[in-house]
């Protein structure tokens, strides 16, 4: 079935714009010649027949492009349940605090306000995630646990991992977004032609929005793995305001412990800006399908060696295309050889089919909530690189080691496992000795 020719992201029947459909590749079979077509209310790969769901967000339909889409949905449902559990724990602590007879009237008001806000936060989050219809998911879909493991979402990515970024992007209006787009402007020409743009790790979407407004690309595609951030971006950009409670890290005063923020874009966009759920480590897009690729605050948080990830970026771009990066280079890897300097990063870029057009360091404010005494500055590293040749297309990135993916492989012996085993053994011995009668002194003996 051929893709419908439409100018907007969707129509009432759930059609997807050509700009988006023609760029998609299948994350299930990774067949570069595969065609993704609209079939009823889903999209389907013509090579492996995997069906991928579509989710409505206002007037927009967003494809869910993961290797095992149903399993991935269940995993995000589990992360939602994790958030709900933590929220309930916070509510319980606040209820216990209400019983403290030493609280002043101001303290009582603070606790009551926080408790009500925590309750309200649940409905706010559920409203944003409502297009996923988690309540209708069938947990029996996991009939092969090992297979389910193979398509796991990164464990460091929780539902609310970047919760405050939503406020930075769409509520604070404190100048941070302007500083971020200025950092990108510094490495681009005034009349830069971006063509067809893909942002990997678009998050809550503000930088993609600002780039789209300033440079008017042919189309912009926002790719992210996190449904809360994606739906927040989608609603704000379409001009559909939503409310979300902010809980500042270091409240400035009694009125700053919580605020119901009204999140919205300065001006709505309903033309040539599209959204796609997918894994940025293995972007579900065809090779050489974009003119510009943007990676905001991404390179130092990926779990892979950057040396092996750059060819993936190269593969998404047409020859002559632009790679725009901005953010920090604060690598966190245990392998110190992966924690590159700025100069090493530039060398890696040039060794993988790019030439550097321009680079710039800018000191910007970062996550300065108007309600909080907490915030920091970042000397962000921004560059514009041009693709001059193809790099060797990398194999799919795997989150899990080979001995998990293949049960016949030997489990390697690692020093970290020996230490962890000793720690758990000690904890088990101590906890096993606690019976409700013995004192600490006797346990120590």
C-alpha positions in Angstrom: 0.0 0.0 0.0 1.6 3.3 -1.0 1.9 6.2 1.4 -0.9 8.8 1.1 0.2 12.2 -0.2 -0.7 14.7 2.5 0.8 18.0 3.5 0.1 17.8 7.2 1.2 15.2 9.7 -2.2 13.6 9.7 -5.8 13.8 8.7 -8.8 12.5 10.6 -8.2 8.9 9.4 -4.7 8.8 10.9 -2.7 9.3 7.7 0.9 10.2 8.0 2.7 12.8 6.0 5.0 11.8 3.1 7.9 13.6 4.7 7.8 11.3 7.7 6.7 8.1 6.0 9.3 8.1 3.3 12.1 8.5 5.9 11.1 5.5 8.1 13.0 2.3 8.3 11.9 -0.9 10.1 13.5 -1.3 13.5 12.4 -4.9 13.6 14.2 -6.2 10.5 16.5 -3.3 9.7 16.0 -3.9 6.0 17.1 -0.8 4.2 14.9 -1.6 1.2 11.8 -2.1 3.4 8.8 0.2 2.8 6.7 1.3 5.7 3.1 1.8 4.6 -0.1 2.9 6.2 -2.4 -0.1 6.7 -5.6 0.9 8.4 -4.8 2.4 11.8 -1.2 1.1 11.9 1.9 1.3 9.8 3.5 -1.9 8.5 6.8 -3.1 7.2 6.5 -4.8 3.8 9.5 -7.1 4.5 8.8 -8.5 7.9 5.1 -7.5 8.3 5.7 -6.0 11.8 3.0 -3.6 12.6 3.7 -0.3 14.5 1.0 1.6 16.3 0.1 5.2 15.7 -0.9 7.5 18.6 -2.9 10.7 18.3 -1.8 13.9 20.0 -4.2 16.6 19.1 -4.2 16.8 15.3 -0.9 14.9 15.0 -0.3 11.2 14.7 2.9 9.8 16.1 4.4 6.5 15.0 5.8 4.1 17.6 8.8 2.6 15.9 10.5 0.1 18.2 11.8 -3.4 17.5 9.1 -5.0 19.5 6.5 -2.2 19.8 4.1 -4.0 22.2 6.8 -5.0 24.5 8.2 -1.5 24.5 4.8 -0.1 25.4 4.6 -2.5 28.3 8.0 -1.4 29.5 6.9 2.3 29.6 3.7 1.2 31.4 6.0 -0.4 34.0 7.9 2.9 34.3 4.7 4.8 34.7 3.8 2.4 37.5 7.2 3.1 39.0 6.5 6.8 39.0 3.1 6.2 40.6 4.7 4.2 43.3 7.2 6.9 44.1 4.5 9.5 44.1 2.4 7.4 46.5 5.5 7.1 48.8 5.9 10.9 48.7 2.2 11.3 49.6 2.6 8.9 52.5 5.6 10.8 53.9 3.6 14.1 53.6 0.7 12.5 55.4 3.0 11.5 58.2 4.4 15.0 58.3 0.8 16.3 58.8 0.8 14.5 62.1 3.7 16.5 63.5 2.2 18.6 66.2 5.3 20.8 66.3 4.5 22.2 62.8 3.8 25.9 62.6 0.8 27.1 60.7 3.1 28.0 57.8 4.5 24.5 57.9 1.1 23.0 57.9 0.1 25.0 54.8 3.3 23.9 53.1 2.7 20.2 53.7 -0.9 20.4 52.7 0.0 22.3 49.5 2.6 19.7 48.6 0.3 16.8 49.3 -2.4 18.2 47.1 0.1 19.0 44.4 1.4 15.4 44.5 -2.1 14.1 44.1 -2.8 16.5 41.2 0.5 15.5 39.5 -0.8 12.0 38.9 -3.8 13.2 36.9 -1.5 15.6 35.0 0.9 12.9 34.0 -1.9 10.5 33.1 -3.6 13.1 30.9 -0.4 13.7 28.9 0.1 9.9 28.5 -3.5 9.2 27.7 -3.0 8.7 23.9 -1.0 5.5 24.8 -4.1 3.9 26.4 -2.0 1.9 28.9 -5.1 0.6 30.5 -5.8 -1.6 27.5 -2.4 -3.2 27.2 -2.2 -6.9 27.5 0.6 -8.1 29.8 0.3 -11.6 28.3 2.2 -10.2 25.3 5.4 -11.1 27.1 5.3 -14.8 26.2 9.0 -14.9 25.7 10.9 -13.1 28.5 14.3 -13.5 26.8 13.0 -12.0 23.6 11.5 -9.1 25.6 14.8 -8.5 27.2 16.4 -7.9 23.8 14.4 -4.8 23.2 14.7 -3.2 26.6 14.6 0.6 27.0 17.7 2.1 28.5 17.5 1.6 32.3 18.8 5.1 33.0 15.7 6.6 31.2 12.9 6.9 33.6 9.5 8.5 32.8 10.3 11.7 34.7 14.1 11.7 34.1 14.0 15.1 32.4 10.8 16.3 34.0 12.1 19.8 34.7 13.1 20.2 31.1 9.5 20.6 30.2 9.3 23.7 32.4 12.5 25.1 31.0 11.3 24.6 27.4 7.7 25.8 27.8 7.1 27.7 31.1 10.0 29.5 32.7 10.8 32.1 30.0 14.0 32.9 31.8 16.3 33.3 28.7 17.8 29.8 28.7 16.1 28.8 25.4 17.3 32.0 23.7 20.9 31.3 24.9 20.6 27.8 23.5 19.4 28.8 20.0 22.1 31.6 20.0 24.7 28.9 20.6 23.5 27.1 17.5 23.2 30.3 15.5 26.9 31.0 16.2 28.0 28.0 14.1 25.5 28.5 11.2 25.4 31.1 8.5 22.6 33.7 8.7 20.6 32.1 5.9 21.5 28.5 6.4 19.4 26.1 4.4 18.6 23.1 6.7 16.4 21.2 4.3 14.9 18.1 6.0 15.9 18.0 9.7 16.1 15.2 12.2 16.6 15.9 15.9 17.8 12.8 17.8 16.9 13.0 21.5 14.6 16.0 21.0 13.3 15.8 24.6 10.7 18.4 25.4 11.3 19.9 22.0 12.2 23.5 22.4 15.4 23.6 20.4 13.7 21.8 17.5 10.9 24.4 17.7 13.2 27.3 17.7 15.3 26.0 14.8 12.1 25.4 12.8 10.9 28.9 13.5 14.2 30.6 12.6 15.4 28.6 9.6 12.1 27.3 8.1 13.3 23.9 7.0 11.5 21.7 4.5 10.3 19.7 7.5 11.5 18.9 11.0 11.3 15.5 12.6 11.6 15.1 16.4 12.8 11.7 17.6 12.7 10.6 21.2 12.3 7.5 23.3 10.4 9.1 26.2 6.6 9.4 25.8 6.1 12.1 28.5 8.6 14.4 26.8 7.3 13.7 23.4 3.6 14.4 24.2 4.6 17.5 26.1 6.5 18.8 23.0 3.7 17.8 20.7 1.0 19.6 22.7 3.0 22.7 23.3 4.1 23.1 19.7 0.6 22.6 18.4 -0.7 25.4 20.6 -2.4 23.1 23.1 -1.4 24.4 26.6 -1.2 21.9 29.5 -0.7 22.3 33.2 2.1 20.5 35.1 3.2 20.9 38.7 6.8 22.0 39.3 8.6 21.0 42.5 11.8 23.1 42.6 15.0 21.6 44.0 15.8 24.5 46.4 12.6 26.6 46.9 13.3 30.3 47.4 10.5 30.8 49.8 7.2 29.5 51.2 5.4 30.2 47.9 8.0 28.3 45.8 7.7 24.7 47.0 5.2 23.9 44.2 3.7 25.8 41.3 1.2 24.7 38.7 2.9 25.7 35.5 1.0 26.6 32.3 3.2 25.1 29.5 2.8 26.4 26.0 4.8 27.6 23.0 5.2 31.3 22.2 3.5 30.6 18.9 2.0 27.4 17.7 3.3 25.5 14.6 1.0 23.2 12.6 3.0 22.9 9.4 5.9 20.7 8.5 6.9 19.6 12.0 6.5 15.9 12.8 7.1 13.6 15.7 8.4 10.0 15.9 8.9 7.6 18.9 12.1 5.7 18.4 15.5 4.8 19.9 18.2 7.3 19.1 20.9 4.7 19.4 19.4 2.9 16.4 17.3 5.7 14.7 14.5 4.1 12.7 15.2 6.1 9.6 16.6 5.2 6.2 20.2 5.8 5.2 20.9 9.2 3.7 17.4 10.4 4.3 18.0 13.8 6.0 19.8 17.0 5.1 20.5 18.1 8.7 20.8 16.1 11.9 20.7 17.8 15.3 22.0 16.2 18.6 21.2 18.4 21.6 22.8 17.3 24.9 23.2 13.8 23.6 26.8 12.8 22.9 28.0 12.4 26.5 25.0 10.5 27.8 24.8 7.7 25.2 25.8 4.3 26.6 27.9 3.5 23.5 31.5 4.6 22.7 31.1 7.8 20.7 33.7 6.5 18.2 31.2 3.8 17.2 28.1 6.1 17.3 29.3 8.8 14.9 29.1 6.5 11.9 25.4 6.0 12.8 24.9 9.8 12.5 26.8 9.8 9.2 24.5 7.1 7.8 21.3 9.2 8.4 22.7 12.1 6.4 22.9 12.8 2.7 26.3 13.7 1.4 26.8 17.4 1.9 24.4 17.3 4.9 25.0 19.1 8.2 25.4 17.7 11.6 24.7 20.2 14.4 25.6 19.4 17.9 25.3 21.4 21.1 25.6 20.5 24.8 28.2 19.3 27.2 31.0 16.8 26.8 30.9 15.4 30.4 31.4 11.7 29.5 30.4 9.3 32.3 31.7 5.9 31.1 33.6 3.5 33.3 36.0 2.9 30.4 38.2 6.0 30.6 39.3 5.5 27.0 35.7 6.5 26.0 35.8 9.8 28.0 37.0 12.0 25.2 38.4 15.5 25.2 37.0 18.2 22.9 40.0 17.8 20.6 39.5 14.0 20.5 35.8 14.4 19.6 36.8 16.6 16.7 39.3 14.0 15.5 36.7 11.3 15.7 34.2 13.4 13.7 36.8 14.0 10.9 37.8 10.4 10.8 34.2 9.3 10.2 33.3 11.2 7.0 32.8 14.8 8.2 34.7 18.0 8.0 34.3 20.6 10.7 32.7 23.8 9.5 32.8 25.7 12.8 32.9 25.2 16.5 32.1 27.5 19.5 32.1 27.4 23.3 29.3 29.4 24.9 28.6 29.8 28.6 24.9 29.6 29.2 22.5 29.3 32.2 21.3 25.8 32.7 18.1 24.7 34.5 17.7 28.0 36.5 14.1 27.7 37.7 12.7 31.1 38.8 11.4 29.3 41.9 14.7 27.8 42.9 18.0 28.8 44.4 19.6 26.0 42.5 21.0 26.3 39.0 24.3 26.1 37.2 26.1 27.4 34.2 27.5 25.3 31.3 30.2 26.1 28.8 28.4 24.2 26.0 30.3 22.9 23.0 28.5 23.5 19.7 29.7 22.5 16.3 28.6 22.3 12.7 30.1 19.5 10.7 29.5 18.7 7.0 29.3 15.2 5.7 31.8 14.7 2.9 31.7 10.9 2.5 29.9 7.8 3.8 31.3 6.0 6.8 31.1 2.2 7.3 27.5 1.6 8.4 27.5 0.2 12.0 25.7 -2.8 13.1 22.7 -2.4 15.4 23.6 -1.2 18.9 22.7 -3.7 21.6 22.0 -2.6 25.1 22.6 -6.0 26.6 25.8 -8.1 26.5 26.1 -11.0 24.2 25.8 -13.6 27.0 22.3 -12.3 27.8 21.2 -12.2 24.2 22.5 -15.7 23.5 22.0 -18.2 26.4 24.7 -20.5 25.1 27.4 -17.9 25.7 29.6 -18.1 28.8 29.0 -15.4 31.4 32.3 -13.6 31.8 33.9 -13.3 35.2 34.2 -9.7 36.3 35.9 -8.0 39.2 32.8 -5.8 39.8 30.7 -8.9 40.2 33.0 -10.4 42.8 32.8 -7.2 44.9 29.0 -7.0 44.5 28.7 -10.6 45.5 30.7 -10.0 48.7 28.6 -6.9 49.6 25.3 -8.8 49.1 26.5 -11.8 51.2 27.4 -9.4 54.0 24.0 -7.7 53.8 22.2 -11.1 53.8 24.1 -12.2 56.9 23.3 -9.0 58.8 19.7 -8.9 57.7 19.3 -12.6 58.5 20.5 -12.1 62.0 17.8 -9.4 62.8 15.0 -11.2 64.6 13.4 -8.3 66.6 15.0 -9.4 69.9 18.8 -9.0 69.5 20.6 -5.7 70.2 23.2 -4.2 67.9 26.0 -5.0 70.2 25.2 -8.7 70.1 24.9 -8.7 66.3 28.4 -7.1 66.1 29.9 -10.0 68.0 
